[in-house]
Amino acid sequence: MRGGTFANGAFIRGGYSNSGNATKNTLTIKGGTFSGASNDFYGGESSNGNAGGNSKEEGNTLNIIGGTFGDSSNFYSGKSSFGKALYNSVNVEGGTFGNGSAIYGGYAGGSGNANYNKITINAGTFNNNNIGNWSESGNSDKNTVVINDGNFEGYS
């Protein structure tokens, strides 16, 4: 996706499955203005299956090259509401992220595990953002966050 203006929130997925697994999906954002609160971006999402698989090749990817994102925007390379989030990756090369936005490499709801997920940040402006990997009540093991550069204000 390159450019454009989205005025009242956006909900964009690279891939989605309600009951199966979401694997090998990619969403790339190269720019644009996403105003309003509650913009949600997913490399891959599954409601009842796993997001990602048993290797890097099966994981989902979210690439953010640039853009301006409103407050409380959420970014997930892989999200599962009731399964595992495995081997997903977020790559941030630029962008301005609104207050209270969250960037997740892997996000597992319920008792699913969030393992082997990675976030790499090379540039961007971040204001009071949550950055990391998340499991609601399962394990969160062997995840990585690498920050090479960027402007950070408030908590991250």
TORMARVEX-448169 format. One record per residue (C-alpha): residue number from 1; residue in one letter; x, y, z. Coordinates in steps of 0.001 Angstrom, whole numbers, plus 500000, padded with zeros to 6 digits. Example, Ala and Ser with C-alpha at 12.3 -4.5 7.8 and 13.67 -1.06 7.14 Angstrom:
BEGIN
@num: 1 residuo: A xx: 512300 yy: 495500 zz: 507800 $
@num: 2 residuo: S xx: 513670 yy: 498940 zz: 507140 $
***
This chain:
BEGIN
@num: 1 residuo: M xx: 500000 yy: 500000 zz: 500000 $
@num: 2 residuo: R xx: 501493 yy: 503334 zz: 499007 $
@num: 3 residuo: G xx: 499981 yy: 506646 zz: 500093 $
@num: 4 residuo: G xx: 496422 yy: 507776 zz: 500486 $
@num: 5 residuo: T xx: 494352 yy: 509320 zz: 503233 $
@num: 6 residuo: F xx: 492151 yy: 507275 zz: 505545 $
@num: 7 residuo: A xx: 490020 yy: 509602 zz: 507671 $
@num: 8 residuo: N xx: 488073 yy: 507539 zz: 510201 $
@num: 9 residuo: G xx: 490353 yy: 504704 zz: 511116 $
@num: 10 residuo: A xx: 491587 yy: 501828 zz: 508984 $
@num: 11 residuo: F xx: 491438 yy: 498044 zz: 509372 $
@num: 12 residuo: I xx: 493920 yy: 496425 zz: 506969 $
@num: 13 residuo: R xx: 495134 yy: 492801 zz: 506852 $
@num: 14 residuo: G xx: 497729 yy: 491018 zz: 504752 $
@num: 15 residuo: G xx: 495839 yy: 487772 zz: 505404 $
@num: 16 residuo: Y xx: 493068 yy: 486465 zz: 507657 $
@num: 17 residuo: S xx: 491619 yy: 483119 zz: 508682 $
@num: 18 residuo: N xx: 488684 yy: 482646 zz: 511030 $
@num: 19 residuo: S xx: 489297 yy: 479007 zz: 511964 $
@num: 20 residuo: G xx: 492537 yy: 478012 zz: 510212 $
@num: 21 residuo: N xx: 496102 yy: 479258 zz: 510429 $
@num: 22 residuo: A xx: 497369 yy: 482541 zz: 508985 $
@num: 23 residuo: T xx: 500874 yy: 481964 zz: 507566 $
@num: 24 residuo: K xx: 503245 yy: 483559 zz: 505031 $
@num: 25 residuo: N xx: 501248 yy: 486811 zz: 504750 $
@num: 26 residuo: T xx: 502817 yy: 490232 zz: 504234 $
@num: 27 residuo: L xx: 501485 yy: 493763 zz: 504589 $
@num: 28 residuo: T xx: 503733 yy: 496633 zz: 503480 $
@num: 29 residuo: I xx: 502821 yy: 500259 zz: 504194 $
@num: 30 residuo: K xx: 504932 yy: 502775 zz: 502277 $
@num: 31 residuo: G xx: 503123 yy: 505950 zz: 503309 $
@num: 32 residuo: G xx: 499773 yy: 507592 zz: 503796 $
@num: 33 residuo: T xx: 497853 yy: 509396 zz: 506480 $
@num: 34 residuo: F xx: 495719 yy: 507305 zz: 508802 $
@num: 35 residuo: S xx: 493847 yy: 509763 zz: 510988 $
@num: 36 residuo: G xx: 491319 yy: 509051 zz: 513682 $
@num: 37 residuo: A xx: 491830 yy: 506577 zz: 516467 $
@num: 38 residuo: S xx: 491961 yy: 502785 zz: 516341 $
@num: 39 residuo: N xx: 493730 yy: 502057 zz: 513096 $
@num: 40 residuo: D xx: 494588 yy: 498335 zz: 513001 $
@num: 41 residuo: F xx: 497177 yy: 496739 zz: 510706 $
@num: 42 residuo: Y xx: 497946 yy: 492999 zz: 510484 $
@num: 43 residuo: G xx: 500535 yy: 491021 zz: 508548 $
@num: 44 residuo: G xx: 498447 yy: 487933 zz: 509286 $
@num: 45 residuo: E xx: 495595 yy: 487264 zz: 511698 $
@num: 46 residuo: S xx: 493703 yy: 484169 zz: 512803 $
@num: 47 residuo: S xx: 490760 yy: 484152 zz: 515175 $
@num: 48 residuo: N xx: 490931 yy: 480483 zz: 516167 $
@num: 49 residuo: G xx: 494108 yy: 479123 zz: 514572 $
@num: 50 residuo: N xx: 497761 yy: 480116 zz: 514755 $
@num: 51 residuo: A xx: 499371 yy: 483255 zz: 513351 $
@num: 52 residuo: G xx: 502659 yy: 482104 zz: 511880 $
@num: 53 residuo: G xx: 504067 yy: 478613 zz: 511796 $
@num: 54 residuo: N xx: 506976 yy: 476414 zz: 512825 $
@num: 55 residuo: S xx: 509723 yy: 478386 zz: 511026 $
@num: 56 residuo: K xx: 510651 yy: 481886 zz: 509840 $
@num: 57 residuo: E xx: 509414 yy: 480932 zz: 506376 $
@num: 58 residuo: E xx: 505887 yy: 480345 zz: 507730 $
@num: 59 residuo: G xx: 505702 yy: 483561 zz: 509744 $
@num: 60 residuo: N xx: 503817 yy: 486722 zz: 508802 $
@num: 61 residuo: T xx: 505500 yy: 490052 zz: 508078 $
@num: 62 residuo: L xx: 504498 yy: 493675 zz: 508571 $
@num: 63 residuo: N xx: 506718 yy: 496278 zz: 506858 $
@num: 64 residuo: I xx: 506238 yy: 499944 zz: 507719 $
@num: 65 residuo: I xx: 508293 yy: 502166 zz: 505427 $
@num: 66 residuo: G xx: 506493 yy: 505407 zz: 506281 $
@num: 67 residuo: G xx: 503176 yy: 507017 zz: 507062 $
@num: 68 residuo: T xx: 501440 yy: 509074 zz: 509708 $
@num: 69 residuo: F xx: 499290 yy: 507083 zz: 512104 $
@num: 70 residuo: G xx: 496658 yy: 508423 zz: 514505 $
@num: 71 residuo: D xx: 496526 yy: 507853 zz: 518248 $
@num: 72 residuo: S xx: 495930 yy: 504325 zz: 519542 $
@num: 73 residuo: S xx: 496857 yy: 502624 zz: 516277 $
@num: 74 residuo: N xx: 497764 yy: 498927 zz: 516566 $
@num: 75 residuo: F xx: 500304 yy: 497050 zz: 514460 $
@num: 76 residuo: Y xx: 500607 yy: 493247 zz: 514482 $
@num: 77 residuo: S xx: 502843 yy: 491121 zz: 512291 $
@num: 78 residuo: G xx: 500971 yy: 488077 zz: 513596 $
@num: 79 residuo: K xx: 497912 yy: 487995 zz: 515858 $
@num: 80 residuo: S xx: 495883 yy: 485044 zz: 517054 $
@num: 81 residuo: S xx: 492888 yy: 485494 zz: 519329 $
@num: 82 residuo: F xx: 492881 yy: 481865 zz: 520576 $
@num: 83 residuo: G xx: 496019 yy: 480253 zz: 519128 $
@num: 84 residuo: K xx: 499766 yy: 480741 zz: 518964 $
@num: 85 residuo: A xx: 501775 yy: 483602 zz: 517436 $
@num: 86 residuo: L xx: 505040 yy: 482153 zz: 516088 $
@num: 87 residuo: Y xx: 507918 yy: 483443 zz: 513917 $
@num: 88 residuo: N xx: 506295 yy: 486744 zz: 512916 $
@num: 89 residuo: S xx: 508257 yy: 489922 zz: 512187 $
@num: 90 residuo: V xx: 507729 yy: 493682 zz: 512090 $
@num: 91 residuo: N xx: 510188 yy: 495929 zz: 510237 $
@num: 92 residuo: V xx: 509888 yy: 499687 zz: 510801 $
@num: 93 residuo: E xx: 511867 yy: 501905 zz: 508440 $
@num: 94 residuo: G xx: 509997 yy: 505140 zz: 509179 $
@num: 95 residuo: G xx: 506707 yy: 506721 zz: 510105 $
@num: 96 residuo: T xx: 505125 yy: 508847 zz: 512800 $
@num: 97 residuo: F xx: 503160 yy: 506869 zz: 515383 $
@num: 98 residuo: G xx: 500423 yy: 508593 zz: 517406 $
@num: 99 residuo: N xx: 500124 yy: 508663 zz: 521161 $
@num: 100 residuo: G xx: 499364 yy: 505286 zz: 522740 $
@num: 101 residuo: S xx: 499946 yy: 503206 zz: 519614 $
@num: 102 residuo: A xx: 501220 yy: 499630 zz: 519965 $
@num: 103 residuo: I xx: 503585 yy: 497569 zz: 517805 $
@num: 104 residuo: Y xx: 503542 yy: 493791 zz: 518335 $
@num: 105 residuo: G xx: 505772 yy: 491225 zz: 516664 $
@num: 106 residuo: G xx: 503532 yy: 488432 zz: 517879 $
@num: 107 residuo: Y xx: 500277 yy: 488692 zz: 519830 $
@num: 108 residuo: A xx: 498573 yy: 485618 zz: 521283 $
@num: 109 residuo: G xx: 495242 yy: 485933 zz: 523067 $
@num: 110 residuo: G xx: 493824 yy: 483320 zz: 525408 $
@num: 111 residuo: S xx: 496374 yy: 480738 zz: 526509 $
@num: 112 residuo: G xx: 498370 yy: 480715 zz: 523260 $
@num: 113 residuo: N xx: 502132 yy: 481223 zz: 523234 $
@num: 114 residuo: A xx: 503931 yy: 484133 zz: 521563 $
@num: 115 residuo: N xx: 507362 yy: 482740 zz: 520634 $
@num: 116 residuo: Y xx: 510187 yy: 483524 zz: 518178 $
@num: 117 residuo: N xx: 508714 yy: 486869 zz: 517059 $
@num: 118 residuo: K xx: 510861 yy: 489862 zz: 516111 $
@num: 119 residuo: I xx: 510528 yy: 493631 zz: 515895 $
@num: 120 residuo: T xx: 513235 yy: 495704 zz: 514167 $
@num: 121 residuo: I xx: 513080 yy: 499516 zz: 514262 $
@num: 122 residuo: N xx: 515498 yy: 501468 zz: 512052 $
@num: 123 residuo: A xx: 513714 yy: 504844 zz: 512000 $
@num: 124 residuo: G xx: 510498 yy: 506568 zz: 513025 $
@num: 125 residuo: T xx: 508963 yy: 508933 zz: 515560 $
@num: 126 residuo: F xx: 507249 yy: 507286 zz: 518518 $
@num: 127 residuo: N xx: 505174 yy: 508999 zz: 521228 $
@num: 128 residuo: N xx: 504131 yy: 506986 zz: 524298 $
@num: 129 residuo: N xx: 504019 yy: 503720 zz: 522362 $
@num: 130 residuo: N xx: 504023 yy: 500089 zz: 523514 $
@num: 131 residuo: I xx: 506532 yy: 498003 zz: 521588 $
@num: 132 residuo: G xx: 506973 yy: 494265 zz: 522176 $
@num: 133 residuo: N xx: 505533 yy: 490771 zz: 521945 $
@num: 134 residuo: W xx: 502511 yy: 489618 zz: 523937 $
@num: 135 residuo: S xx: 500803 yy: 486515 zz: 525253 $
@num: 136 residuo: E xx: 497666 yy: 487017 zz: 527306 $
@num: 137 residuo: S xx: 498101 yy: 483955 zz: 529535 $
@num: 138 residuo: G xx: 500491 yy: 481644 zz: 527674 $
@num: 139 residuo: N xx: 504270 yy: 481788 zz: 527334 $
@num: 140 residuo: S xx: 506201 yy: 484577 zz: 525669 $
@num: 141 residuo: D xx: 509647 yy: 483118 zz: 524915 $
@num: 142 residuo: K xx: 512585 yy: 483773 zz: 522605 $
@num: 143 residuo: N xx: 511203 yy: 487025 zz: 521161 $
@num: 144 residuo: T xx: 513444 yy: 489878 zz: 520023 $
@num: 145 residuo: V xx: 513171 yy: 493659 zz: 519815 $
@num: 146 residuo: V xx: 516000 yy: 495510 zz: 518032 $
@num: 147 residuo: I xx: 516050 yy: 499326 zz: 518020 $
@num: 148 residuo: N xx: 518737 yy: 500740 zz: 515738 $
@num: 149 residuo: D xx: 517434 yy: 504307 zz: 515496 $
@num: 150 residuo: G xx: 514351 yy: 506469 zz: 515943 $
@num: 151 residuo: N xx: 512933 yy: 509308 zz: 518040 $
@num: 152 residuo: F xx: 511206 yy: 508139 zz: 521219 $
@num: 153 residuo: E xx: 509189 yy: 510272 zz: 523646 $
@num: 154 residuo: G xx: 507438 yy: 508835 zz: 526692 $
@num: 155 residuo: Y xx: 507312 yy: 505099 zz: 527332 $
@num: 156 residuo: S xx: 508200 yy: 502489 zz: 524714 $
***
